[in-house]
Amino acid sequence: MMKFPRRNFALALIPLLAACAHAPQQVAATTPTPASRASLDQIVETPKLALPKVAMTDNMLYEFLLGDIAAQRNQPKLAAQAYLDLAKTTRDPRVARRAAQLAYESRDYDTAVESFKLWEELEPASPLAKQLYLSLLLSGGKLQEARPLLDEVLRADPASAGRTFTSTYPMAAHGTQDKSAILAWTIAVTHPYPDVAEGHWAVAQAAAAAGKQDLALAEIHRAVTLRPDWDVAAVFEAQLYLNSEPQKGLDLLKKFLDAHPENRELRLYYARALLNQKQFAAARDEFQRLLDDRPDSPDLAFAVALISMQMGEYDRAEKELQQALNKGGRDESTVHYYLAQLNEARKDDAAALEHYRLVKEGEYGYAARLREVALLDKAGKLDEALDALHRAVAKNDEQRVQLIMIDAQLLRENKKYETSYQVLAEGLKKFPENPDLLYQTAMAADKLDKVELFEKLIRKLMKISPDNAHAYNALGYSLLDRKVRIKEAMKLVEKAYQLEPDDAAITDSMGWGYYLMGNLDESLKFLNRAFAANPDPEIAAHLGEVMWMHGDKAGARKIWTDSAKANPDSEALKAVMKRFIP
């Protein structure tokens, strides 16, 4: 039976359900956004600004007009520079604020830094100026320049230190690649605030990023102790343990969840963490609890069904998949694909085929067509299998080549060797450099005794893929099998063996080559190794022949007869036994 690519639901389940197994939303960095840029114009500062007394000059008027016209014509860099020049001249904080806004919008980092610095200098009482200037420095990786400004912000509002740490650390981490430097900086800026949980959270984050696991665990535990109801810290502590001591991490999540049973986001994260650890029964319980709270959720119903499939509870899984199908929302083709997989696991090929045929093109369309082809071929329905194969829609060249080779394989296994070769040859015209197509076309040519074409294609493959062990083995074994150019054949086989010494087919070729060269001892050594790795009937035929010629006729008879019982249709065994056993 042909070996079709198959997406096994047992293997596909975990990435499907756990791909989004992220922690509950972490605190976000407060990098200036369009909304915060708008606030530059809207905010009313207190106390009143100390405005300079500057007489308007013609040159100033020109700069104002230049800046406004440039802004209107979508030339933010020119506008920012004009307003920065005006701010330097006038020392007016309003102009500096406008220059900072325009510079930020222009994404000109150096001009933005200069503008924000000037604005903060001219308007030192403005928390907005300090915060945005601090954000800009951190996002640009200027940790040491940002440090005194951050200290000012913290001293001005110590009650908000926690919020400040949770906003500044992500910006610092994003702006600097040196993890050790970020860790040292974070420790330094949080040190004066030992009772602020968010400070310890920030140090834990930096320590984990720098590979300091013990420090990260100690700091996050301190954060959890200071703020036992903070889910972000509790989840991060669990995450750290999930990487090293999974059960401890799960226990921490469960403990927090028991104290906060209403936290649905955390329960979903816990369910996915259980799934990642292959604790399927417990994971299903948590997904089921979420589903009980939201009975109309098709995604939760689908998750519960897939876990039931993983657990081998097919009746329950089928019921749950049907419920997910009835709820809508979840792509029907996806549900039908897994219903088909379920029925394949039950050995109900007819039901599986019915569901595969209901899978439309999409994420599972291609895989469903290949499974449909495999099941039809298994049932001996070649024409229907070929029709299903030709309906498969390939999304890329890799899949297009795969369809060609499956088409040829179907024909070859049904002894349509010439047609199989023609399919491959046509495919090779479209993909002349594809190594897999070259190899398969060469082997099909060899099967039809197109010896010169076979060698031409294999040598082209060697040139394209000089480390392709099977190419060297194919040509070497072909020469050995025809008992021509034996020395050249052995060099090719030895090259293949150097590349893949554990491949049973190549080891068999080595043994057969030594046999043809008259070295029976070396031949037996290689053939015994090959047969132990893969009791293939052709290897059995070779091993038995060498054993017979070595004097162990009883051993040869046993190898052949045992292999013939397991492989009654083997032409190689029939031929060798006919030659040696009357």
C-alpha positions in Angstrom: 0.0 0.0 0.0 1.2 3.4 -0.9 2.5 5.8 1.9 0.5 9.0 1.6 1.3 12.0 3.7 -1.1 12.0 6.6 -1.9 14.7 9.1 -2.3 12.5 12.2 -4.8 14.1 14.6 -2.8 12.9 17.6 0.2 15.0 16.5 -1.8 17.9 15.1 -4.0 18.3 18.2 -1.5 20.0 20.5 -0.3 22.8 18.2 -3.9 23.4 17.1 -5.1 24.0 20.6 -1.9 25.3 22.2 -0.7 27.6 19.5 -2.4 30.5 21.4 -1.3 29.3 24.8 -0.1 32.6 25.9 -0.3 34.1 29.4 -3.0 36.5 30.3 -2.2 39.9 28.8 1.0 41.3 30.1 1.2 45.0 31.0 2.0 47.0 27.9 4.6 49.6 27.3 3.3 53.2 27.0 5.2 54.2 23.9 3.6 57.4 22.5 0.8 56.5 20.1 -1.3 58.6 17.7 -3.7 59.2 20.7 -0.9 60.4 22.9 0.4 62.7 20.1 -3.1 64.3 19.9 -2.9 64.9 23.6 0.1 67.1 23.1 -2.2 69.7 21.7 -5.1 69.0 24.0 -3.5 68.9 27.5 -3.9 71.9 29.7 -0.9 72.3 32.0 -0.9 73.8 35.5 0.6 76.0 36.7 0.4 78.5 33.8 3.3 78.4 31.4 6.0 81.0 31.8 6.0 82.4 28.3 8.9 84.4 26.9 8.4 87.9 25.6 9.6 87.7 22.1 8.8 90.2 19.4 7.6 88.6 16.1 10.0 89.2 13.3 9.7 88.6 9.6 12.0 85.6 9.8 9.9 84.1 12.6 6.7 84.5 10.6 8.4 82.9 7.7 9.4 79.9 9.8 5.9 79.6 11.2 4.4 79.6 7.7 7.1 77.2 6.5 6.4 74.7 9.3 2.6 74.8 8.9 2.7 74.5 5.1 5.2 71.6 5.3 2.9 69.8 7.8 -0.1 70.4 5.6 1.7 69.0 2.6 2.8 65.9 4.4 6.5 66.9 4.8 6.8 66.2 8.6 10.6 66.3 8.7 10.7 69.8 7.2 7.9 70.9 9.5 9.6 69.5 12.6 12.9 71.1 11.8 11.2 74.5 11.1 9.5 74.4 14.5 12.6 73.2 16.3 14.5 76.2 14.9 11.7 78.5 16.1 11.6 76.9 19.5 15.4 77.4 19.9 14.9 81.0 18.9 11.8 81.9 20.9 12.3 79.6 23.9 8.5 79.2 23.9 7.4 75.9 25.4 4.3 75.8 23.2 6.5 75.9 20.1 8.8 73.3 21.6 5.8 71.1 22.2 4.7 71.4 18.6 8.2 70.7 17.4 8.3 67.5 19.5 4.9 66.4 18.1 6.0 66.9 14.5 9.4 65.3 15.0 7.8 62.2 16.5 5.4 62.0 13.6 8.3 62.3 11.2 10.1 59.3 12.8 13.3 61.3 12.8 14.7 60.0 16.0 17.6 62.5 16.5 15.3 65.5 15.8 12.7 64.0 18.1 15.2 63.6 21.0 16.4 67.2 20.6 12.8 68.5 20.4 11.6 66.6 23.5 14.7 67.5 25.4 14.1 71.2 24.7 10.4 70.9 25.5 11.2 69.3 28.9 13.8 71.9 29.6 11.4 74.8 28.8 8.4 73.2 30.6 10.0 71.3 33.6 6.7 71.1 35.5 5.0 69.2 32.7 4.7 65.4 33.5 3.7 64.8 29.9 6.9 66.3 28.6 9.0 64.1 31.0 7.1 60.9 30.3 7.3 61.3 26.5 10.9 62.3 26.5 11.7 59.3 28.8 9.8 57.0 26.5 11.7 58.2 23.5 15.1 57.7 25.2 14.2 54.2 26.3 12.8 53.1 22.9 16.1 54.4 21.4 18.2 52.3 23.8 19.6 55.3 25.7 19.4 53.8 29.1 21.9 56.0 30.9 20.5 59.2 29.5 17.0 58.0 30.6 18.1 57.1 34.1 18.1 60.6 35.7 14.8 61.5 34.0 13.2 58.3 35.3 14.4 59.1 38.8 12.7 62.5 38.5 9.5 60.9 37.4 9.6 58.4 40.3 10.4 61.1 42.9 7.6 63.4 41.6 5.0 60.6 41.9 6.2 57.7 44.1 2.7 56.4 44.5 2.7 55.6 40.8 6.1 53.8 40.8 4.4 50.5 40.0 2.7 51.8 36.9 6.0 53.5 35.9 8.0 50.3 36.2 5.5 48.2 34.2 5.5 50.8 31.4 9.2 51.6 31.3 10.7 48.1 31.4 9.1 46.9 28.2 10.3 50.0 26.4 13.8 49.5 27.7 13.8 45.8 26.8 12.6 46.6 23.3 15.1 49.4 22.7 18.2 47.6 23.9 19.7 44.3 22.7 22.2 43.9 25.5 20.2 41.8 28.0 22.8 42.0 30.7 22.8 45.8 30.5 19.0 45.9 30.7 19.1 43.7 33.8 21.8 45.9 35.6 19.8 49.0 34.7 16.5 47.6 35.9 18.0 46.5 39.2 19.5 50.0 39.7 16.3 51.9 39.0 14.0 49.7 41.1 16.4 49.3 44.0 15.1 52.4 45.9 11.6 50.9 45.9 11.9 47.4 47.5 8.2 47.2 48.5 6.9 47.9 44.9 5.8 44.5 43.4 6.1 45.9 39.9 9.7 46.6 40.4 10.5 43.0 41.3 8.4 41.9 38.3 10.5 44.1 36.0 13.7 42.7 37.5 12.3 39.1 37.0 11.5 39.9 33.4 15.0 41.2 32.8 16.7 38.4 34.6 14.7 35.7 32.6 15.7 37.5 29.3 19.3 37.4 30.4 19.2 33.7 31.3 19.4 34.3 35.1 16.7 31.8 36.1 17.4 31.7 39.8 17.3 35.5 40.1 14.1 35.7 38.0 12.4 33.1 40.2 13.4 34.9 43.4 12.3 38.3 42.1 8.9 37.2 40.8 8.2 35.3 44.0 8.8 38.6 45.9 6.4 40.3 43.5 3.7 37.7 44.1 4.3 38.0 47.8 3.8 41.7 47.7 0.8 41.6 45.4 -0.8 38.1 45.9 -3.9 39.0 43.7 -1.9 40.2 40.7 -2.5 37.6 38.0 0.3 38.9 35.7 3.0 38.2 38.3 1.4 34.9 39.3 1.3 33.7 35.7 4.9 34.8 35.0 6.1 32.8 38.1 4.2 29.8 36.8 5.7 30.3 33.3 9.2 30.2 34.6 8.6 26.9 36.3 6.7 25.4 33.3 10.0 25.5 31.5 12.0 23.6 34.2 9.5 22.0 36.6 6.3 21.8 34.7 4.2 20.3 37.5 5.2 23.0 39.9 4.2 25.6 37.3 0.8 23.9 36.9 0.3 23.7 40.6 1.0 27.5 41.0 -1.5 28.2 38.3 -4.1 26.0 39.9 -3.5 27.6 43.3 -4.1 31.1 41.9 -7.1 29.9 39.9 -8.7 28.3 43.0 -8.4 31.7 44.7 -9.8 33.6 41.6 -12.2 31.1 39.9 -13.9 33.9 38.0 -10.7 34.7 36.0 -11.7 33.1 32.6 -8.5 34.2 30.8 -6.4 32.6 33.4 -8.5 29.4 33.2 -8.0 29.2 29.5 -4.3 29.6 29.9 -4.2 26.9 32.6 -6.2 24.6 30.3 -3.7 25.1 27.5 -0.8 24.6 29.8 -2.2 21.3 30.9 -2.7 20.4 27.2 1.0 21.2 26.5 2.0 18.9 29.3 -0.2 16.1 27.8 -2.5 16.1 30.8 -5.5 15.5 28.6 -8.1 14.6 31.1 -7.4 17.6 33.3 -7.2 19.9 30.3 -10.6 18.7 29.1 -12.1 19.3 32.5 -11.0 22.9 32.3 -12.1 23.4 28.7 -15.4 21.8 29.6 -15.8 24.2 32.6 -15.2 27.1 30.2 -17.7 25.6 27.8 -20.3 25.3 30.5 -20.0 29.0 31.1 -20.2 29.8 27.4 -22.3 26.9 25.9 -22.7 28.7 22.6 -18.9 28.8 21.9 -18.1 26.6 18.9 -14.3 27.0 19.5 -14.5 25.7 23.1 -16.8 22.8 22.0 -14.3 21.9 19.3 -11.4 22.0 21.8 -13.2 19.6 24.1 -13.9 17.3 21.1 -10.3 17.2 20.0 -9.1 16.3 23.5 -11.6 13.5 23.6 -10.2 12.2 20.3 -6.7 12.4 21.7 -7.9 10.3 24.7 -9.3 7.7 22.3 -12.9 8.4 23.5 -14.3 8.3 19.9 -18.0 8.1 20.7 -17.8 11.2 23.0 -15.5 13.0 20.5 -18.0 12.4 17.7 -20.9 13.7 19.7 -18.8 16.8 20.7 -17.7 17.4 17.1 -21.3 17.2 15.9 -22.2 19.7 18.6 -19.4 22.0 17.4 -20.7 21.6 13.9 -24.2 22.5 14.9 -23.1 25.6 16.9 -21.6 27.2 13.7 -18.8 29.6 13.9 -16.0 27.1 13.6 -15.2 26.4 9.9 -17.3 23.4 8.9 -14.5 21.9 6.8 -12.2 21.8 9.8 -14.8 19.8 11.8 -15.5 17.5 8.9 -11.7 16.9 8.6 -11.4 15.8 12.2 -14.6 13.7 12.0 -12.9 11.9 9.0 -9.8 11.4 11.1 -11.9 10.0 13.9 -13.5 7.5 11.6 -10.2 6.5 10.2 -9.0 5.8 13.7 -12.2 3.6 14.2 -11.3 1.8 10.9 -14.5 3.0 9.4 -13.1 4.0 6.0 -16.5 4.6 4.4 -17.6 7.2 7.0 -14.1 8.8 6.8 -14.4 9.1 3.0 -17.8 10.8 3.4 -16.4 13.4 5.8 -13.2 14.0 3.7 -15.4 14.7 0.7 -17.2 17.4 2.7 -14.0 19.3 3.4 -13.8 22.2 1.0 -10.7 24.0 -0.1 -9.0 25.8 2.7 -6.6 24.9 5.5 -7.5 21.2 5.4 -8.6 20.9 1.7 -5.3 19.6 0.4 -4.7 17.1 3.2 -8.4 15.9 2.9 -7.9 15.2 -0.8 -4.7 13.1 -0.2 -6.5 11.1 2.5 -9.4 10.6 0.1 -7.0 9.3 -2.5 -5.3 6.9 0.0 -8.6 5.4 1.2 -9.8 4.9 -2.4 -6.5 3.3 -3.4 -6.8 1.1 -0.3 -10.2 0.0 -1.5 -8.8 -0.9 -4.9 -10.6 2.0 -6.7 -7.8 3.3 -8.8 -9.8 5.4 -11.2 -11.7 7.1 -8.4 -8.4 7.7 -6.5 -6.8 9.3 -9.6 -9.9 11.5 -10.1 -9.7 12.6 -6.4 -6.0 13.3 -6.8 -6.5 15.4 -9.9 -9.1 17.5 -7.9 -6.5 18.4 -5.3 -5.5 22.0 -5.4 -1.8 22.6 -4.8 -0.8 25.9 -3.1 2.9 25.8 -3.9 5.5 24.0 -6.0 6.3 21.6 -3.3 2.7 20.3 -3.3 2.7 20.3 -7.1 5.7 18.0 -7.1 4.1 15.8 -4.4 0.9 15.4 -6.5 3.0 14.3 -9.5 4.9 11.7 -7.5 1.7 10.3 -5.8 0.1 10.1 -9.3 3.1 8.1 -10.5 3.1 6.0 -7.4 -0.5 5.0 -7.8 0.1 3.9 -11.4 3.4 2.1 -10.5 1.7 0.1 -7.6 -1.0 -1.0 -10.1 1.8 -2.2 -12.5 1.2 0.6 -15.0 4.9 1.2 -15.3 5.1 3.0 -18.6 2.2 5.4 -17.7 3.9 6.0 -14.4 7.1 6.9 -16.1 5.3 9.3 -18.5 3.7 11.1 -15.6 7.1 11.6 -14.0 8.8 12.6 -17.2 6.1 15.3 -17.9 6.5 16.5 -14.3 10.3 16.7 -14.8 9.8 19.0 -17.7 8.0 21.5 -15.4 10.5 21.0 -12.5 13.8 19.9 -14.1 15.9 20.7 -11.1 13.8 19.0 -8.5 15.8 16.3 -6.7 12.9 14.1 -5.8 11.4 14.1 -9.3 14.8 13.4 -10.8 15.3 10.4 -8.5 11.8 9.0 -9.1 12.0 9.5 -12.8 15.4 7.8 -12.9 14.1 4.8 -11.0 11.1 4.5 -13.3 13.4 4.6 -16.3 15.5 1.8 -14.7 12.4 -0.2 -14.1 11.7 0.0 -17.9 15.3 -0.9 -18.7 16.0 2.6 -20.0 19.6 2.2 -18.7 21.2 5.1 -20.4 18.4 7.5 -19.5 18.5 6.2 -15.9 22.3 6.9 -15.6 22.0 10.3 -17.2 19.2 11.4 -14.8 21.1 10.0 -11.7 24.3 11.7 -12.7 22.4 15.0 -13.1 21.0 14.4 -9.6 24.5 13.9 -8.2 25.5 17.2 -9.7 22.5 19.1 -8.3 22.7 17.3 -4.9 26.3 16.1 -4.3 25.4 14.8 -0.8 22.5 12.7 -2.0 23.5 9.3 -0.7 20.6 7.6 -2.5 21.7 8.8 -5.9 25.1 7.2 -5.5 23.5 4.0 -4.1 21.0 3.8 -7.0 23.6 4.0 -9.7 26.0 1.8 -7.8 23.4 -0.9 -7.1 22.1 -0.8 -10.6 25.6 -1.6 -11.9 26.0 -4.4 -9.3 22.6 -5.8 -10.2 23.7 -5.9 -13.9 27.1 -7.2 -12.8 28.9 -4.5 -14.9 31.7 -2.0 -13.9 31.9 -3.6 -10.4 34.8 -1.5 -9.2 33.1 1.7 -10.2 29.9 0.4 -8.6 31.6 -0.2 -5.3 33.1 3.3 -5.3 29.6 4.7 -5.7 28.1 2.5 -3.0 31.0 3.3 -0.6 30.4 7.0 -1.2 26.7 6.5 -0.3 27.7 4.5 2.8 30.0 7.3 3.9 27.1 9.7 3.7 24.5 7.5 5.3 26.1 4.5 7.1 22.9 3.6 9.0 20.7 3.3 5.9 19.7 -0.4 5.5 19.4 -0.2 1.7 22.8 1.2 1.3 24.3 -1.3 3.8 22.6 -4.0 1.7 24.3 -2.7 -1.4 27.7 -2.8 0.3 27.1 -6.4 1.3 26.0 -7.4 -2.2 29.0 -5.6 -3.7 31.4 -7.5 -1.5 29.7 -10.8 -2.5 30.2 -10.1 -6.2 33.8 -9.3 -5.4 34.2 -12.6 -3.7 34.6 -11.4 -0.1 31.9 -13.5 1.6 32.9 -12.6 5.2 32.6 -8.9 4.6 29.5 -9.5 2.6 27.8 -11.4 5.5 28.8 -8.7 8.0 27.1 -5.9 6.0 24.0 -8.0 5.0 23.4 -9.2 8.6 23.5 -5.5 9.7 21.1 -4.5 6.9 18.6 -7.3 7.6 18.6 -6.5 11.3 17.8 -2.9 10.6 15.1 -3.8 8.0 14.0 -7.3 7.3 13.1 -6.4 3.7 12.5 -9.4 1.4 15.1 -8.3 -1.1 17.7 -8.0 1.7 16.6 -11.5 2.8 17.2 -12.8 -0.7 20.7 -11.4 -0.7 21.6 -12.6 2.8 20.3 -16.1 2.1 22.3 -16.4 -1.1 25.5 -15.4 0.6 24.8 -17.7 3.5 24.2 -20.6 1.1 27.4 -19.9 -0.8 29.2 -19.6 2.6 28.1 -23.1 3.5 25.1 -22.3 5.8 22.4 -23.8 3.6 20.0 -24.5 6.6 20.3 -20.8 7.7 19.7 -19.7 4.1 16.6 -21.8 3.8 15.2 -20.4 7.1 15.8 -16.8 6.1 14.1 -17.3 2.8 11.1 -19.3 4.0 10.5 -17.0 7.0 10.7 -14.0 4.7 8.5 -15.6 2.1 5.7 -16.2 4.7 5.7 -12.5 5.6 6.1 -11.4 1.9 4.5 -14.0 -0.3 4.4 -11.7 -3.4 8.2 -10.9 -3.4 9.6 -11.6 -6.8 13.2 -11.4 -5.4 12.5 -14.2 -3.0 10.8 -16.3 -5.6 13.6 -16.0 -8.0 16.4 -16.8 -5.5 14.6 -19.8 -4.0 13.9 -21.1 -7.5 17.6 -21.0 -8.3 18.8 -22.7 -5.1 16.0 -24.9 -3.8 14.8 -27.7 -6.2 
